[in-house]
Amino acid sequence: MMQKKVFTLALAAGLVAPLAAFADNANVNFYGVLDADAELVKTSAASATTGPTSRGRVTSNASRFGLKGSDDLGDGLQGIFQIESRVNLVGNETTSNTTTLGGTVPAGLTVSTAATNLGIFDGIRNSNIGLTGGFGTAFVGQWDTPFKVSHNKVELFDNSSIATSTALLGSGPGKFNLRQGSSIQYWTPSMNGFQIKAAYSTKNDTPDTATTSGTPKLLSISGAYDAGPIYVALANEQHKNVAATVLTTDSATRLVGAYTVDAFQVGLTYESMTIGSATVGDQKRTAFSLSGKYHLGTSNLGASFTKAGDYGTSVDTGATQISLRYGYTMSKRTELYGMYTQISNKAAGKYNFVDVATLPSAAGAKVSGFGLGVRHTF
């Protein structure tokens, strides 16, 4: 009889222990987005000597997998964390897996080296650890800058795929659509719909020397009002010392507005970008984007028109982009969609698709693409 009691107690303990461990980790939530489409993409000129070219391909866009959670510390204070990875669904993509302070000029600011086909989890996305409470939210990690996030309200393509307007907005001579590593961020509490976000980043492994002319630094700040049908955001971002041997500052300012009525939304983004140069002086470029989306039952429609002006004194370096989207909602989590986009560069313009979807093309080329895909969230 005693042996039976001991066995029963041991069995109960074996069952309770995993449940207790599960309860202790009940503050952890798994989430993700799986998004892939089959595409036909085309350029009117692959190089200065090569004519039109096209090809079919499959792209996994901004697919990702993550876990996040919180820990109640008492008195309204919580510890927070998130770990998120990019997901390569198709197995034939390459990813730079990089974060830079300022785009194409500061090649030395790459945080991690280029990698090819690392497997299904092939790049760090928004990941952090920090605190949140009555004071607001503060954390360290790698995270989208406030400047980038200010545009998300009117972004139709998840800042990814061939059709996103960020192929022109925040792109070109500089790069301001960043998920920045080595970041420290602070967000105020929402005050009747108004919130301020600020981020600061410095590259850890670049010392201040005569050669580097100072450690590269990033400062990004936004103020946004999001309540009822109105959304308005003003954001600014500065990149200091992005060139290897010259002290310069690149900056960008963005104004975003949206108005939502029932199932319809219209949005407008205007931005001004300034790229510092020690030889020709500061070079400016402006851009704007008009977008709209409409939900009708299980269907949704979206369209955007984006135009980037010439860069500084460089003539005919601008471009326009038109993007269209149709989505059919199959369930709360699954959607079928189709999209089309066309980027029309001026004679010296070099704008192209973003993310992993770059298509080789010459200056002045017209780049277009059509895709059919499926998107699932969990």
N, C-alpha and C positions, 0 to 999 in steps of 0.2 A: 504493500500500500504506500509506504514511504517513497519507494522508487517511482511509483506512478505520479505522486504529487510533485516530486523533483522534476520528472520529465515534463509534466504539464506546465510547471512554472518556467522551465527553460524554453519550451515551445512558445509560451506567451511572450516571454522576453524577446525571443527571436522575431516575433511578428510585430511587436510594439516598437522595437528599435528603429526599423526602417521607416515606420509611419511617423515617429518623432523626428527623424532626420528630414523627412519630406515636409513636415509642418514647419521645421526651422528654416527651410528653403522656399516656403510658400510665397515669399516676397519676390521671387525671381520669375519673370515672365519671358517666354520665348516669342519671337515675332519675326516676320520676314515678308519679302516681296519676291516673287518669281515672275520674270517678265522676259519673254523672248519673241522675236519676230523673224520671219523670212523676208528678205529684202531683194530688190533689184535696184542697184545704184548706178549712176552714170555721171561722167564728166565730159564736157565738150572738148577738153584738151588735157591729156595726162601729163604732158610736158611741153616744152617750147617747140619740140619737133614731132610730137606724137598727137594724132588727131583724137576724135571721140573714142571713148572706151566705156564699157559697162560690164558688170558682173553680178552674179547672184551670190547671196551669203545668208547666214543665220547669225543673229546678234542677241546677246543676253541682256543688253541695256543696263539699267540700274538695279539688277537683281541683288538681294542682300539677305543676310541672316544675322540675327542678333539676339542678345538677352539683356534684360535690364531689370533693375529692382531698387529697393530702398530699405532702409533700416531705421526704425523709430528710435530716436535718441532721447525723447522726452522733451517737454516744454515746447512742443511745436517744431522741433528740429529733427531733420531726417538726413541720414547719409544716403547718397544716390550713386548709382554706377550704371554704365552701359558698355557693352562690348559688341561691336558690329563689324562684320566682314562682307566684302563684296563676294558675290557668287557667280562663278563662270559656269553657266548651264550647258554651253555648247561645246566646250573643250577645244576650240580651234582659235581662240582669241589670244592676243598678247596684251599685257597691261603694263604701263610705265610704273604703276604703284608708287607714284611720286607726289610730293608736295613742294611747291616752290613759293618764294616770296617775290612774285612779280613777272611771271610769264617766260617768254622766250629769251630775253636778254640774260638773266642771271642763271646760266646753266649750272654754276657751282653751288646753287642753293638747293639742289635736289636733296631731299631728306633720305630717300632710299633709292637704290639703284634699280635700273630697268630689269624686268623679269619676264620670262616667257612661259606661259602655260604652267603655272605653279600648282594646278589642281583646282578643285571646286571652290575652295576658299583662297582667293588670290589677291587680296588687298584690304588694308584696314580702312574702314569708314568711320562714321561718328562713334567715338569711344571716349569715355571719361570716367572720373571719379570726383565726387564733391559733396557739398552740403546744400540743403535748401530749407527755408523757414520763413519767418516773418520778415527777415532782412532782405529776402530775395533768393537768388541761386548763384552759387560760385563753384567752379570746378576747373580741373586741369585735364588735358588730354588732346586728342585730335578731333576737331569739330568744324562744321561749316561756319564761316565768318558771319557776323551780323549783316555785313554788306550783301553777301550772297543770299542769306535767308530773307532779306527784305523783299526780294522779288518772288519768293515762292508762292505767295497768294495768287498771283496771276500767271504762274508757270503752268503750261498745259502738258508738258512732256517729262516731268520729274527730273528736270535738269540733265536729261540724258536722251538717247536715241538720236537718229539723224534729224529729227524735226524740231528739237529744242531751240528756242530763240537765243539761248546763251552761246550759240555758235557765233553770234555777233555781239550781243550784250556782254560787257565785261571781258571781251576777248579782242584778239587782234594784236596791236602793238604792246599791250600789257595783258596781264591775266589777273582778273579780280573775282572770278567765281571759284573761290578756294575753299577746300576743306583743309584747314591749316594745322599742322603738327606743332608740338611744343607750345600749345596755347593755354592761356589763362583767361577765363571768361567770367563776367559778372552780369546777371540780369536782375533788374529791379522787379519788385512785385508788380502785378498789373494794377494800375490805378485808374479805375473806371474805363478800362479798355486801352489805356496808354501804358507803354512799357519801353524802357531803354535797355539796350544790350551793348556790351563793350567787350572787345577781345584784344589781347596783346600777345605777341609771339616773338621770340628771338631764336635764331638757329643755334642750337647748343654746341655744335662742334666747329664753329667758325670763330676763332679768337680775334680780338682787336689787335691788328698789326699794321705796319706800314703798307704791306702788300694788299690786305683786304680792305683797308680804309674804314674799318669799323664793322662790327657784327651786324648783319642784315636784321631789320626789325619790321614788324607789321603792327599797325594799330587800326582797328576797325570798330565803328560805333554806329548805332542806328536808334532812331526813335520812331515808334509805330503806334498808331491808333487803330484798333480793330474792334468795332462794336456796331451791332445792328447791320445796316446795309453798307456802311462806309468803312473802307480801309485806306489809310494814308501812311506812308513810311518815307522817311528821309534818312539816307545812310551815306557815310563817308569812310574811305579806307586809304591808308597811306603806307607805302613800302619805302623804307629808308635803306640806303647803301646796298642796292640790289646789284650794282655793277661791281666787278671784281676789284678795280683799282680807282674808281671815281666815286666821290661822294655825291649822290643824287637822290632825289625823292620822286617817286611816282605816286599819283593820287587819283581817286575817282569819287565822284559824288552821284548819287542816284536818288531820284524822286519817283515813288510808285503810288498809284491810286487805283482803287477798284470800287465798283458799285454793284451790289447784288440785290436783285429783286426776284423773289421766289426761285424759279429754276434758271434764271438768266443772270450772267455776270459779264461786265465789260471792264477791262483794265487797261491802264496806260503806264508805261515806264519811260522815263527820260534820264539819260546819264551823260556826264561829262568826264572825260578821262584826260589826264595830263601825264606825259612820260618825260622825265628829266633827261637832259643830255648836256654833257660838258662841252660839246663841240658846236652844236647848232641851236642850243637853247631848248627850253621847254616846248614840247610838241603836243598839241591838243587834238582831241577827237570827240565828237558828240554822236549820240545814237538815241533812237527811240523805238518803242514797240507798242503796238496796239493789239489787244487780244480780246476774244469773247468766247463764251461757252454757254451751252443751253442743254438742259435735261428735259427729255420728253418721254415719259414712261420708262421703258427699259433701254432707251437709246439716249446717247449724248453726243453733241456736236461741238467741235472746237476749231478756232481759226486764229491765226496771228499773222501780222505784217510787221517786219522789223527792218529798219534802215540804219546803216552806219555811215557816217560822213567820212570825208577824206582825213587822213592822218597828217596833221601839221601842214607843212609846206609840200608834202608829197601828193602830187596831182593824181586823180583817178584811182585812189586806193580804197574807196568805199565799196559798199555792197548793199543789196536788199535781199530779204528772205520772205517767202510765203510758205506757211505750213497749215495743213488741214488735218483734222482728225475726226474719225467716227468710232464710237464705242457701243457695244451691245452687252448689257449687263445680264449674265446668265444666272447669277446668284449674288448673294451679299459679298462674296469674296472673289468671284471669277468673272472676267470680262474678256470678250473678243474685241479686237480693234483693227482698224486700218488707218494708215497715215500716208501723207504725201508732203514732200518739201522740195523747195527749189531755192538755191542760193545763186544770185546773179551778181558776179563781181564786175566792178569797173575794170578798165584796161590793166591797171596795176594792182587790183585787189587780189588778196590771197586767202580769203575766208573759206572755211571748209567745215565738214561735220566735226563734232566734238567727241570726247570720250574715246572708246576703242574703234569708232566708226570712220576714222579719217580715210579719205579716198585720194590717192595721188592725183594732183591736178596742177596745172600751170597758172600763173598770174592771169587774171582776166577770164578764167574759165567759168562756165555755168555748171554747178553741181546739183544734181537732183536725185531723189530716191523715193521708192514706194515700198511700204512694208505692211504685212499682215501678221498679227501676233495674238498672243494670249497672255493675260496678266492675272496672277493669283496672289492674294494677300492672306496672311495668317498671323 
